[in-house]
Amino acid sequence: MRPGARDLAGTLLASARLVQEIIGLLRNLKQRERILALTVEVNTLENTADRQRREAVAKLLEEERDPFEFIKWKEILDLMEKATDRCEDVADAVEGIVLAHG
C-alpha cells in the first residue's frame, strides 16, 4: 500500500465514523450543537482528503514509472477522495435538517 493511500484511507474512515455518529444523533435533535460540530469536522476532513489526494498523486507522478500502476493508484486515490465528498454531502444535508428544525 502506498503511504498516501494509507493516509487518505485513514481520513475516509474518520469521516465515515463521524457520519455514523451524526446519523445516530439525528434521531433525537436535542443534541443539535453536537450534530453541527460533527458536520464541521466532516467538512474539515473532506478538505484534508483533498490535500492528501493532491499530494499523493504528485508523489505518484514523481515515483511511479509503470503507467498501469500509476493509473490504478490514481483511480484508487480518486475514489477514496470521492467517498469523503459523499460523507460531506451527508453532513451538509443533516446540517440543513438541523438548522431547519432548530
N, C-alpha and C positions, 0 to 999 in steps of 0.2 A: 504494500500500500504506500502510496506517495504521501509524504508528510502534509502537504497542502490539502489533500483529500481527507486525511485523518482529522485535521483541524476543522475543516468545513463540516464533516460528519458530526463532530462534537457540537458545533454551533446548531446544526439542524436538530440534533437530539435535544439540546436545551430548549430550543424553540418549541418543539413538539410537546415537551413536558409542560411548558408554560401554557400552551393551548389546552392541553388536557386539564390543567388546573382551572383555567378560565371557564371552560365548558362546565366543569363541575360546580363552579360558583354561580354560573348563570341561572341555575335552578332556583336560586334564592338571591334576589337582587339586594338583600340587606348589606352585603359586603361590596357595595358599589365602589368605594375607594380602592379596595384591594384589586378588584377587577380592572379598574382603569390603570392602576400601577402596573399590573401584569401586561396590559396591552402596550404600554410604553416600553417595557422590557422586550417584548416580542419585536417591536419596531427597531429597537436598538440592535437586537441580534440579527435582524434582516440586513441592516446596514453593515454589520460586521461580516456577514456572509458575502455581501457584495465585494467588500475589500479582500476577503480571503480568496474568493474565486479569481479576482483580477490578479492577485499576487501569485496564486498557484498556476494560472495559465501563463503568466510571464515567465515563471521558473520553468515550466514545461517547455516553452518555446526555446529557452536557453539550453536546456539539458537533453531533451528527447530528440534523437536522430531518426528513429523509426516512425514513419508517417502514420502507420496503423496504430501504434501505441499512443502517439500524440492525439489522434482523432478519438480513440477510445477514452483516454483520460480526460480530454476536454469535454466530451459528452457527459461523462460521469460527474465532473465538476459542475457543468451547466445544470444538470438535472437536480443535483443537491441544492444548488442555489435557488432554482425554481421552486423547490419544495419549501424553502424558507420564505419565498414570496407568498406561497399559499397560506403558510402559517400567519403571515402578516395580514393577508386578506381576511382570514377568520377573525383575527384580533380587531381589525378595523370594523368588521360587521358587528361584533359584540360591543365594541365601544359605542357604535351608533345606537344599538338597542338600549344600552345602559343610559346613555345621555337622553334618549327619547323618553325613557321611563323614570327619569330622575326627579 
